[in-house]
Each structure stands twice: as structure tokens, then as C-alpha cells.
Amino acid sequence: MPELVLPDRLRGVEPVRSIRTPARLDYEFTAGRATSRFLRGVAEKRLLGQRCPVCRKVYVPPRGACPTDGVPTEEEVELGHTGTVTTFCVVNVQFYGQAMELPYVSALILLDGSDLPIMHLLQEVSADDVHMGMRVEAVWVPDDEIEPTLESIRYFRPNGEPDAPWDSYKDNV
Amino acid sequence: MGKERVAVVGIGQTHHTAVRGDVSIAGMVREAAQRALDDAQMTWADIDAVVIGKAPDFFEGVMMPELYLADALGAVGKPMFRVHTAGSVGGSTAIVAQDLVASGVHRRVLTVAFEKQSESEAMWALSLPLPFQPPMHAGAGGYFAPHIRAYMQHSGAPDHIGILVALKDRRNALKNPYAHLHEADITFDSVKDSMMLWDPIRFSETCPSSDGACALVLTDEAGGDACAARGGNPAWVHGTAFRSEPTMFAGRNQVNPRGGNDCAADVYRQAGITDPRREIDVVEMYVPFSWFEPMWLENLLFCEEGQGWRLVEDGVTRMDGDLPVNCSGGVLSSNPIGASGMLRFAEAALQVRGHAGEHQIDGARRALGHAYGGGSQFFAMWVVAADKP
């Protein structure tokens, strides 16, 4: 190998071992027919799921097909705004790009009448008091701020009902 | 035409650490590959094909790194394959390499897996905001913590089980010079008092972020016989299996996923194992958060559902127990993500070759290597043994 001779101005300069190059990706997301219908419902403060004609399970947000049976889910089901915390975690960890204030409770919430929990934020309750089976309700942003996104639900909060029994949600954890 | 018998005749890995600032990705993978070739007493020219795996390209931000690593891995002019199965990739990569030999396509295959976490942002890459969803995601820990809580609730396991696993694996790592973490001072209380990152997961119950690579040389039966003839103790492959399942469907059991169950049943059937608890001598399983040890003990059919934590509590999975798990220190002590699955496969092979050094289980004849990835949805396993199948 030829000997490397550094110019004078680089003598004694700390060698570069790595460089940081932030990457950014912007893309158009096409929600698809079923999710578009769901999001338009959200913009009207309605939660619309779809039922599989074979296994009768209700998916919200719907994807238009049942992943188990591979058939279209055309029957629409309107769901209430209450549900059960099937399980959860309390996030205390700070990381690059994080958008949430710490700590926060990330909960899997099974909306009444549906068969697959959604992940959402739980507030108006101390993290120590959150537990599996807790009954909760959606708190929406003000009507004039509602957009076709699940962020239109600001968070869920306990609704004071007695806990759901384990057997009622154990297959959805 | 029958299936060709496959032997593991070369194993190499790097000293896993937080930052390998002295080498590029290419230098790091070559280091592991060179060690595997040395172990196999081969040169680059002896290799017919290369199979490489790593976690998603998003991590280091290098698209299709297999293309630029072809030079470093001696693969120019030879067939090279890339495997993608998230965190389980190290395992499935080894299986693809195995299949190339078993099918008779190639006689000697080099397989390599790696991650250079110091050059990536794994937490960020695993927490990307999804369109029309609140930005709730908090890395792998944020995903798995609720399922660990569900396991604790469902099985009635006491809180200290996760601590016992972390303590065991980190102490085992003290016997493994390649492990990233060597925490000689770790105690039950230091684990217990470490910060709750994603309650119920503590800092000391969480895998580190590592730079590292692992490589294997696999050969046909003649290659295995030659290795045995010179006292190289090949490990023979007795079964391989992978399975996957969708991330989300109604009724999915994320604590004890069907994909893992089916994968284990398949690999045991191939290896002629009917009672894994008795017939497997040592296990290397993918445990990135301590609670996955009891969960996977159940998923891998070593005990009844809900009983895995009792094996941990009774010391069964310690090096002096009757089913030692992660004698190398496991993922909890070293986590170069893409390589972590292959390290499990490699450590299983090291045990049956009698080459595991200070963390060797005396007389280990048959071992299970296990990897999982994604949202507990990709599974890869192999059974290796000191004897031919």
C-alpha cells in the first residue's frame, strides 16, 4: 500500500470514525377502501368495524378482508366508544424521534363489540392504578378539530364501570 | 435422490460490543467469516456460495448491503443470497444455507449474519409513526411489555422470575469471552432496582445494543466426515423448521404463538424427539427480554402452558440444571440483532461439538437453537447433535 501523506492542515486532527446523516422519507399513503371508510367515519365521530362472514369476528379498523379466512368483510358494524383494557405497559424510556411526553400508558383496548384490540393512550388515571380488565371510554378532540385519523381520539379514560372479567377478554390479549 | 446430510464444520463470531469503531460493517462481517473458515480449515476459495442475513435495511440505512459486502465475503463470482425475517433472520439465514447443502445444490456454504447497532437507530426504526394512528410506539420493549404482563397475569408467575432469568444469563455471559456484557457485580437487587423502562420490563431485564457478526461453514456429509477424521467434531443437523404468522388477527395468542408451537413440533419430529425436556441437553433460545425465557419454554413444548416460570424458579435452566438455557449469556448479554438468531444456532452447535469453552455443558450431545422475530411472528429453529442423523 502506498504511504498516505496528510496535508499540513490535517496534521493532528482527530480522525473521522463515523458521520451522522439524518434520513427522511416522505411518502403518500393510500389507506384503501375499508380503512378510508373507517377514517371517514372517525371524522363523523363514528367507529365503524367490519364483520367476517365466516368466523363472525369484528375488525376495527377494518382492512377489508379477514386475515384468518381470507374473505372480504363487507358487513359493517358500528361500535360504541367504550372498551376494556386487555393489557398495557407504562413507557418510561426516552428515544430519538419520540413524540409522547413521559411517562405514558400505552394500552391495548378492546372496543365493545370488536375482536381485536387497538393500541391507544390511557389518561386521567395514575399509571399505578391502571390494570387489566379496566373499563374505559374514548375522549375525543373538540368537534372543530376532528380529522380522519385515530388521533381524533385524544385518549381513553376510565369510565367507572366495574372491571370486565378475565374470561370476557382472555382470547383477545 | 435422498436428502444430503449437513454438518456444521466452522463457527466464527466477533467480540460483541457497543461500538466496533475500528472496523466498517464489511470489516466486521469478514472478521466473523474468517474465524469460521479458520475453524473449518478452509480458505475463501473452498466456498461454493454465501448466504447473508441482517435486520431490516432501515437500521443502518444501507440498502441491500449484501451487494457491497460481496467483496468482503469472498462472494464475487459466486451465488449470494440475502434472507429477511426481522429478528429471527440469523436463524432463518442458517436454515437457507443448510437447505442449499441438504438439497445437493452446493457442497460448502458460508453463512453470515450481522448488525452494527452503533451505526443505526433501532429504537427509532422500530417506532415509526403509522399513518392515521397516534404516535404510541416505543421500540420492541413497548410492543412486548403488554404481552409479558398478560403472561404474568395468566400464569400467576411472581415478579422475581424475570429477575432470575436476567441474573442467570448475565452470569453465564461472564464465562463467554465473546459476550458484550460482562457484569461481574450484578446481583438480584441490582436487577430489581434497575429502572422500569417499559413497565413491567426493567433496564437489566433488557438486551443491550451491540455491534457484532456470526458466521458458519456448512458442508455435505463428506465434509463432515473429513472434519470428524481430523478431530474437528462436526455438529450434524437433525432438523430445521421455520414458521410465520400475521401480526394481527382476532384470537391471536401473542404469549404462546401458534407459529412457534408448530415450528417446535416440526423440528422435534424431524429429529425424532418425542420428549424435548429429556431428549435435548442444552438450549439456546432468543430471549431479548428476560420474561421470554419462561414464555418460550412453554411455546417450545418443554412444559405445560403456564408452567415455564416454575422451571426458572426451580433452577432447571441454570447451567447446573437439567435443561440449561442460554449458557452463552444469550441475547440478554449480546444483541447484534441480525446476528442474534445465528448466534443461538452457532452456540447450540458449539455445545454439541464440545467447543463452548467455559460455558460448555459436559456431555452435551443434542441441542436446540431458536430464534424469533417481528411481533412474535417469525420463528426459526434447528436441532443439532454430535452424532449423525
Interface residues (C-beta under 8 A of the other chain):
Chain A: R17 S18 T21 A23 F29 A31 T35 L39 C55 K57 V58 Y59 C66 P67 T68 T86 T87 F88 C89 V90 V91 N92 V93 F95 Y96 G97 Q98 A99 M100 Y104 S106 A107 L108 D115 L116 M119 H120 L121 A127 M132 P148 T149 L150 E151 I153 W166 K170 D171 N172 V173
Chain B: G21 G61 S118 E119 E121 M123 W124 S127 P129 P131 F132 Q133 P134 P135 M136 A138 G139 G141 G142 A145 P146 H147 R149 A150 Q153 H154 M195 M196 L197 W198 D199 P200 I201 P246 M248 F249 A250 G251 Q254 V255
